[in-house]
Amino acid sequence: MSQPTPPAYDERDQDTATDDQHSVTDGLGPLPADGAESTGPSDGGRLILVGTPIGNLGDASPRMQQAIAAADVIAAEDTRRFLSLAQRLELDHTKRVISVFDHNEGSRAPELVEHIRGGQTVVLLSDAGMPAVSDPGYRVVKACAEAGLPITSTPGPSAVLMALAVSGLPSDRFSFEGFLPRKSGQRKSLLEELKAEKRTMVFFESPHRIADAMDDFCEVIGGDRPMSISRELTKTYEETLRGTTGTLRDLAADGLRGELTLVLAGATAVETNPEDHLGAVSALVDSGVRAKDAAGQIAKQFGLSKRDVYEAWLHQE
């Protein structure tokens, strides 16, 4: 989902920030402290997305625990895993715990909207990390947004951001691509689409498919692209492997254990001219693509001007 680009942050702004800019609230009223009654805007219904630990219970924030304690309804990806988490953290919570997972989220969303319209606070959480980010939650958020209902979040641990931060790869611009496709053909097609992407990319992958996936990375991307593989983030055996697609393929040949997050460096800008790609334009034209469209495709792939590529193709000798 594309989002508007936020304004650039400059640490010098801290010197001129007002007290209101530094207030620590969620914009919908702060969560009540333990034992306190909620007042103000938070008395109305709202949806709270709650980030949960991805492996280390020490990452369970006080605000996460307060949100769970204050909820009227808890919508969990797996109710058994939530109850286990609550027991280990000794959390007080409502008995109204319902399941919201991939296959029932669409039918659950209207139900949760009605709870919130009725003035209730609904906490939505997944098994680990942030809901709605490669986890259930998007449909519920969309339904609440369309209904004009308040939505907020208690941010929590994120395997995507943690793996990116510790990768040693550029993190100023990146894309999250979710889980790689299970089948090799689909996986290669995706990698072909991303081959020229200049931003750093983050993927999830299963330990059972990592060896085959790395073979596909090397075949499509090449063996010399900088990359990292993080596994078991925040857990006892946390490890981040850094190298290139080729060296990491060798390390993953016998498989890797644990939940895996892959970070791939973006493509390096290469000096290129329209004349270097006229053969590719002609090949597309021969396959039935209009010349202007073919020029546009090649121009986008190599960061060139569509007009320059088209003009060079028209006037080629």
C-alpha positions in Angstrom: 0.0 0.0 0.0 1.5 3.4 -1.0 1.5 6.1 1.7 2.2 9.8 1.4 5.8 10.7 2.0 6.2 12.2 5.5 8.0 15.6 5.8 11.8 15.3 6.2 12.9 15.1 9.8 15.7 17.4 11.0 17.1 16.9 14.5 17.5 20.7 14.6 13.7 21.0 14.7 14.0 19.8 18.3 15.3 23.2 19.3 12.2 25.0 18.2 9.6 22.4 19.0 6.8 23.6 21.3 5.6 21.7 24.4 2.5 20.6 22.5 4.8 19.0 19.9 6.5 17.0 22.6 3.4 15.8 24.3 3.2 12.0 24.3 -0.3 11.1 23.4 -1.9 9.1 20.6 -4.2 11.9 19.4 -7.3 10.0 20.6 -6.6 10.3 24.3 -4.0 8.5 26.3 -4.5 5.0 27.4 -5.6 4.9 31.1 -2.9 4.0 33.7 -3.4 0.9 35.8 -6.4 1.4 38.0 -7.5 4.7 36.4 -10.8 5.4 34.7 -10.6 6.5 31.1 -11.9 10.0 30.4 -12.3 12.3 27.3 -12.1 11.0 23.7 -11.0 7.5 24.8 -14.5 6.9 26.3 -15.7 6.4 22.7 -15.2 3.3 20.7 -12.0 2.8 18.8 -9.7 0.2 17.2 -6.2 -0.2 18.7 -3.6 -2.2 16.8 -1.3 -3.7 19.3 2.2 -4.8 18.6 3.3 -7.9 20.5 6.7 -9.5 21.1 8.3 -11.4 18.2 10.3 -13.7 20.5 11.3 -11.9 23.7 8.7 -11.2 26.4 10.8 -8.3 27.6 9.7 -6.4 24.6 6.1 -6.3 25.9 5.6 -2.6 26.5 3.6 -1.2 29.4 1.4 0.6 26.9 0.7 -2.8 25.2 -0.3 -4.3 28.5 -2.5 -1.3 29.3 -4.3 -1.5 26.0 -5.1 -5.2 26.5 -6.3 -4.6 30.0 -8.6 -1.7 28.9 -10.1 -3.5 25.9 -13.7 -4.5 25.7 -13.1 -6.9 22.9 -9.8 -8.6 21.9 -9.5 -9.8 18.3 -6.5 -12.2 18.1 -5.0 -14.1 15.2 -4.8 -17.2 17.4 -6.8 -17.1 20.6 -4.8 -19.9 22.2 -1.5 -18.0 21.6 -2.9 -14.8 22.9 -4.2 -16.6 26.1 -0.7 -18.1 26.5 0.9 -14.7 26.2 -1.5 -13.1 28.6 -0.8 -15.9 31.1 2.9 -15.6 30.9 2.7 -11.8 31.3 0.0 -12.1 34.0 -2.3 -9.8 32.1 -5.8 -9.0 33.1 -8.1 -8.9 30.1 -11.7 -9.2 29.0 -13.2 -12.6 28.4 -14.4 -11.5 25.1 -11.6 -12.9 23.0 -12.4 -13.7 19.4 -10.3 -15.0 16.5 -9.4 -12.9 13.4 -7.2 -14.7 10.9 -6.8 -14.7 7.2 -9.8 -16.9 6.3 -12.4 -15.2 8.5 -11.2 -11.6 8.7 -13.5 -10.4 6.0 -16.6 -11.7 7.8 -15.3 -10.5 11.2 -14.6 -6.9 10.1 -18.3 -5.8 10.1 -18.8 -7.3 13.5 -15.9 -5.4 14.9 -17.1 -2.2 13.3 -20.4 -2.6 15.1 -18.6 -3.1 18.4 -16.7 0.1 17.9 -19.8 2.0 16.8 -21.4 0.9 20.0 -18.7 2.6 22.0 -16.4 -0.3 22.7 -12.6 -0.5 22.5 -11.4 -3.3 20.2 -7.8 -4.4 20.5 -6.5 -6.2 17.4 -3.3 -8.2 17.6 -1.4 -10.9 15.7 0.7 -13.8 16.9 3.9 -11.7 16.8 4.8 -8.2 15.7 2.5 -5.6 14.2 -0.9 -6.7 13.0 -1.8 -5.7 9.4 1.8 -5.9 8.3 2.1 -9.2 6.5 -0.4 -10.4 9.2 -4.2 -10.2 9.6 -5.6 -6.8 10.2 -5.7 -4.9 7.0 -9.4 -5.6 6.2 -10.5 -4.6 9.7 -8.5 -1.4 9.5 -10.0 -0.7 6.1 -13.5 -1.3 7.3 -13.1 1.0 10.3 -11.5 3.7 8.2 -14.4 3.6 5.7 -16.8 3.8 8.6 -15.0 6.9 9.9 -14.1 5.2 13.2 -11.0 6.2 15.4 -8.0 4.0 14.8 -4.7 4.1 16.7 -1.8 1.8 17.6 0.5 0.8 20.4 3.7 0.2 18.3 5.6 -2.9 19.0 8.6 -5.0 17.8 8.9 -5.5 14.0 11.1 -8.1 12.4 11.1 -6.0 9.2 12.6 -2.9 10.8 14.9 -4.8 13.1 16.4 -6.9 10.3 16.8 -3.8 8.2 18.5 -1.9 11.0 21.1 -4.6 11.8 21.7 -5.6 8.1 24.4 -3.0 7.5 22.7 -2.1 4.2 21.2 1.3 3.2 18.1 2.0 5.2 17.1 5.5 4.1 14.7 4.0 1.4 13.4 0.5 1.4 10.5 -1.7 0.4 8.9 -4.6 2.3 7.9 -7.4 -0.1 6.4 -9.8 2.4 6.8 -13.6 2.0 8.4 -14.8 -1.1 6.2 -17.0 -3.4 6.3 -20.7 -2.5 6.8 -21.9 -6.1 10.1 -21.3 -7.9 8.6 -20.0 -11.1 6.5 -17.3 -9.3 9.5 -16.5 -7.1 11.7 -15.9 -10.2 9.1 -13.7 -11.8 8.9 -11.5 -8.7 12.7 -11.2 -8.5 12.8 -10.3 -12.2 10.4 -7.4 -11.4 12.6 -6.3 -8.6 15.9 -6.8 -10.2 16.4 -3.1 -11.1 14.8 -1.8 -7.8 17.2 0.7 -6.3 15.8 0.6 -2.8 16.8 -1.9 -0.2 14.3 -4.8 -0.1 13.0 -6.9 2.8 11.5 -10.3 2.5 10.2 -13.1 4.8 11.0 -16.7 4.0 10.5 -20.1 5.5 13.5 -22.1 6.7 12.3 -25.0 4.6 12.5 -23.0 1.4 15.5 -20.9 2.0 18.0 -23.0 0.0 15.8 -23.0 -3.1 15.0 -19.3 -2.7 18.7 -18.4 -2.5 19.3 -20.4 -5.7 16.7 -18.3 -7.4 18.2 -15.1 -6.0 21.6 -16.0 -7.5 20.0 -17.0 -10.9 18.0 -13.9 -11.3 19.8 -11.2 -9.3 23.4 -12.6 -9.6 25.8 -13.8 -7.0 27.4 -10.5 -6.0 24.5 -8.4 -4.6 25.0 -7.5 -0.9 22.5 -9.2 1.4 21.8 -10.3 4.9 19.7 -13.0 6.5 18.5 -12.6 10.1 17.0 -15.5 12.0 15.4 -15.9 15.4 15.3 -12.1 16.0 15.2 -11.1 19.7 15.4 -14.8 20.7 18.3 -16.7 22.4 19.9 -17.9 19.2 19.5 -14.6 17.2 21.9 -14.4 14.3 22.4 -12.2 11.3 24.4 -13.5 8.4 25.9 -10.9 6.1 27.6 -11.3 2.7 26.4 -11.5 -0.9 23.7 -13.5 -2.5 26.3 -16.0 -3.6 28.0 -16.5 -0.2 24.7 -16.7 1.6 23.4 -19.3 -0.8 26.3 -21.5 0.2 25.6 -20.9 3.9 21.9 -21.7 3.3 22.5 -24.8 1.2 21.7 -27.2 4.0 18.8 -25.0 5.3 18.6 -22.5 8.2 16.6 -22.9 11.3 14.2 -20.3 12.7 12.1 -17.5 11.3 14.0 -15.8 8.5 14.0 -12.2 7.4 16.0 -11.4 4.2 17.4 -8.0 3.4 18.7 -7.4 -0.2 20.6 -4.3 -1.3 19.1 -2.3 -4.1 20.5 -2.3 -7.6 23.5 0.0 -8.2 23.0 2.7 -10.7 24.9 1.9 -13.9 25.9 4.4 -16.5 23.8 3.5 -19.5 22.5 5.2 -22.8 19.3 4.7 -24.8 21.4 3.3 -27.7 22.5 0.4 -25.4 18.9 -0.9 -25.3 17.5 -0.6 -28.8 17.7 -4.4 -29.3 15.4 -4.9 -26.2 13.0 -2.3 -27.6 12.9 -4.1 -31.0 12.4 -7.4 -29.4 9.3 -6.1 -27.6 8.0 -4.5 -30.8 8.5 -7.8 -32.7 6.4 -9.5 -30.0 3.5 -7.1 -30.7 4.1 -4.2 -28.2 3.6 -0.7 -29.5 6.9 1.1 -30.1 6.1 3.9 -27.6 5.0 1.4 -25.0 8.1 -0.7 -25.5 10.3 2.4 -25.2 8.5 3.2 -22.0 9.1 -0.2 -20.5 12.8 -0.2 -21.2 13.2 3.4 -20.1 11.5 2.6 -16.7 13.7 -0.5 -16.3 16.9 1.4 -16.8 16.1 4.8 -15.4 16.1 6.5 -18.8 13.9 9.0 -20.5 11.1 7.4 -22.5 11.3 10.1 -25.2 15.1 9.6 -25.5 14.7 5.8 -25.9 11.9 6.2 -28.4 13.8 8.8 -30.5 16.9 6.7 -30.5 14.9 3.6 -31.7 13.2 5.6 -34.5 16.5 7.0 -35.8 18.7 3.9 -35.3 20.8 3.1 -38.4 
